[in-house]
Amino acid sequence: MPDRAPQPVDRHLPTDEARDLISLVRDIAQREIAPKAAEEEDAGHFPREVFTLLSRTGLLGLPYDSEHGGADQPYEVYLQVLEELAAARLTVGLGVSVHSLASHALATYGTKAQQIEYLPAMLGGGLLGAYCLSEPTSGSDAASLRTRAVRDGDHWVITGTKAWITHGGVADFYTVMARTGEEGPRGITAFLVPADADGVSAAAPEKKMGMKGSPTAQVHFDGVRVPDGRRISDEGQGFAIALSALDSGRLGIAACAIGVAQAALDEAVDYATGRRQFGRPIADFQGLRFMLADMATQIEAGRALYLAAARLRDAGRPFAKQAAMAKLHCTDAAMKVTTDAVQVLGGYGYTADFPAERYMREAKVLQIVEGTNQIQRMVIARHLTGPETRRNDPA
C-alpha cells in the first residue's frame, strides 16, 4: 500500500480565527487521538486525558459565551470541529457533542447567578458532563419518564434510573430530567446534579458492538438531595428544555456521522489506489470508481445539509426540521458509506487489521442515539403536515 495520507477536507470557514481553530483541532487529532484510536477502542479505554486536553485548549465550550468560559464560536464552526474529532475517533467527537448537550440547559435557561457559579468549570474547567433523559422504559417516548424529584424544603430529592447515558459513571455532572408534577411533558423539570452527590451511582457499562471506549451505562439516583439552586428554569419546563437541547444535539450527531463517513472514504480511497489486481490498481475498475464517487457525494450532501441547518441556528431562525433532516440523512449516509468501505477493502475490510469494520460498527449507533431515525422522520413529517390524527379524533 502507498503511504498516502488523506487530503484534509476543504472547508469554507467564516473567519481567520475559525481557520486557526480547525488547524489546532487537526493537529490534536493527528498527534493525540488518531494514533491510539484502534488500540484503545479495542481495549475499551475511555480517553479522559484527551477530554482534559480539549478542555484546557478551550474545545469543550466552543458554542457558548466567552463570559462563562466558552469560545463564542458559531455552530457552523463548532460542528466542523466535531466532524474533525469524530473522523479521528468517534468516542471523542461524540463525547464533545454530549458534553455540549449536557451544558445546554444551564447555558441557555439558567439564571445569571447559576451561570456565573457553574458554567466556567463546566465549559473550561476540566469537568465532563452527561445528559440524562432516557430511562429503561422510556426511550423514544421520553415524556413518559418516571424518575421523580420531590420538594423537601429548599432541596429536591431525586429518585429513579436513567438509561443509555453516554459518560455514565465517568461524568462530573449530570443534567437530569425528572418528574415534579403531572404525567406527560408538562410535569418534567431539569436539574444540574453533581456526580459525587450522595445517592448517585452508575451500573456497569453496556457491552456494545462499537464505541467500546465510550462508556454507556444506567445511572441511578437513590434519594439524591440537590438544592433548589440547581433547578434549571421553572418547574414543568424540563421537557421543553430537553427538546431544545436535542435540536442542537442532533446537529452534533450529524457532524459526527459525516466525520466517520469521511474517515471511511479516506480509507477506501487509500486502499483502492494501492491495491493491485489484474496488473493495475483496483481504483481503475469502474465498479469501484462509481462506489467511491457515490460515497463522496453522500458525504458532501450531508455536510452541506448540517451546515445549512447550523447557519439557520446561528441566525436565530427555526431549525428543528432541518436538524432532524440532517441527523437522518447524515447518519443513514454514514451507515451506507462505511458499509461500502468494507466492501471496497474486500476480505481485509472484514478484519480488525483495517479500521473500516470499526467505522461500520460505530456508524450504526448514530442512527439510534438522540432520537432514532424513525423518530426523525416523524419530526420532519409533523413539520410538513402537522401532528398525527389520533384514532378517536374525527376523520
Disulfide bonds with the S-S distance in Angstrom:
none
